Amino acid sequence: MPQALEAVFDGTALQLEEPLNLAAGTRVTIIIESVLPNEVKPPKTFLETAQSLQLQGESDWSEKMALSN
């Protein structure tokens, strides 16, 4: 499944800006698209970051936490 990720080149390697959902040893094809400084996207919100983690759990977990207090 294709994944679009952002990274920064540190002079030696690409440093990903978010977690990569791949097993160790998985071979991939990388296509590099440079982003000009004026095209840099604003930082992701907490919700965008949380959604990118693809966490698994019950849909009503927050309601259950509210009831336990």
C-alpha positions in Angstrom: 0.0 0.0 0.0 1.5 3.4 -1.0 2.4 5.8 1.8 3.2 9.5 1.4 5.7 10.6 4.0 7.8 13.7 4.6 11.4 13.6 5.5 14.5 15.8 5.9 17.8 14.9 4.4 20.5 15.4 7.0 23.4 15.1 4.6 23.7 11.4 5.1 20.2 9.9 5.3 16.6 10.8 5.1 15.0 11.4 8.6 11.3 10.7 8.5 9.0 13.2 10.1 6.4 10.6 11.1 6.4 6.8 11.9 6.7 4.4 9.0 4.3 1.4 9.1 6.6 -1.3 7.7 8.2 -4.4 9.0 12.0 -4.4 9.4 13.7 -5.7 6.2 10.8 -4.6 3.9 12.2 -3.5 0.5 10.7 -0.2 -0.9 11.0 2.1 -3.9 11.6 5.7 -3.0 10.7 8.6 -5.3 12.3 11.9 -4.2 10.4 15.2 -4.7 12.2 18.2 -3.3 10.0 20.8 -1.5 11.0 24.4 -1.9 11.2 26.5 1.3 8.1 28.5 0.3 6.2 25.2 -0.3 6.9 23.8 3.2 3.6 22.6 4.8 2.7 23.9 8.2 3.3 21.6 11.2 0.7 18.9 11.6 -1.9 19.3 14.3 -2.2 16.8 17.2 -5.2 15.2 15.5 -3.4 14.8 12.2 -0.5 13.2 13.9 -2.7 10.9 16.0 -4.6 9.8 12.8 -1.3 9.1 11.0 -0.4 6.6 13.7 -3.3 4.3 12.7 -3.9 3.3 16.3 -6.3 0.4 16.9 -8.9 0.4 19.7 -12.6 0.6 20.5 -14.4 3.6 19.0 -16.0 4.6 22.4 -12.8 4.4 24.5 -13.1 8.1 25.5 -16.6 7.6 26.8 -15.5 4.6 28.9 -12.7 6.7 30.4 -15.2 9.5 31.3 -17.4 6.9 33.1 -14.5 5.5 35.1 -13.7 8.8 36.8 
